[in-house]
Amino acid sequence: MTGFTAADVTDQSGRTFVVTGANTGIGFEIARVLASAGGEVVLACRSEDKGRAAIARIEAEVPGAALHFAELDQADLDSVRRAADNLSQRPRIDALINNAGVMIPPLTHTAQGFELQFGVNHLGTFALTSLLLPKLAETDGARVVVTSSLAHRSGEAVWSDPNAEQSYSRVQRYSDSKLANALFFKELDRRLRASGSSTMAIGCHPGIASSELSRHSRPVAMLMPAVKFLLNTAAQGAWPALQAATDPQVKGGDYCGPRGLREMRGPSGPAFLTRLARDTGASEFLWERSIELTGVDPGLPPAG
């Protein structure tokens, strides 16, 4: 099967990447490959101990790699603001790879009281990206990569209960947050194009990677040994994000994902977004709602 893999990542010397949630799983693999390709990589993670341990693992494989740690907790918008301030002091950022996320936890809330999955997966990503747009604009052709999921296909555009005070279905809330990711990157790219910016927003999804499924799901954990051979490894799950961040053929607004077995595994290429994920009315509404909830305004007018 043809498609994009880590072997297609060209020399990234002179480029700087920020990878959120890079201490483990897919995020770690993204950082490892980019460092191996000569890129400077900032691992933006919640735990400094885990972030620095990940840096040590990459350094053991890639001696002399240019790696840095940045503290980032997307469950706290104050932490997001501090991280954006610190990252904005770097000489350049060529790509922000929004990989951090949570999946089907018990009902939990962020520091600001939002349901955790919506708060971390979407609102944290929206706020961090928005705050870093001026820095990204300093580098011609900079990229914002937003990680969605196959689960976006069952997502609902209902943002009236962000704190889950009325009801909570962990699976539905995850799907809703991944739909929000898709709506966000499409709307962001439309607004960037309309403003004349050279920064591009690109979406991706990892298929179904064995590293991310079983943390909060005992039934899935029990099935994992039987179905693991059908799924992407964490290294394979990183391919779509790597394509979105580095492939010169990718354009703003594109969506990358595995090409095999109903987009669950395999090399990366063009992926499918539902009609709802491409609905401009839904994305514009979510954009304004996100500004209202986070207090962060990207400063980009509607595309028209």
ABEGO torsion letter per residue (X at the ends): XBEBBAAABBBABGBBBBBBGAABEAAAAAAAAAAAAGBBBBBBBABAAAAAAAAAAAAAABBGBBBBBBBBBAABAAAAAAAAAAAAABABBABBBBABBBBGBBBBBBAAGBBAAAAAAAAAAAAAAAAAAAAAAABBGBBBBBBBBAAAAABBBBAABAAGAABBBAAAAAAAAAAAAAAAAAAAAAAAAAAGBABBBBBBBAEBBAAAAAAABAAAAAAAAAAAAABBBAAAAAAAAAAAAABAABBBGBBBBBABGGGABEBBBBBBBBAAAABAAAAAAAAAAAAAAAGBBAGBBBAX
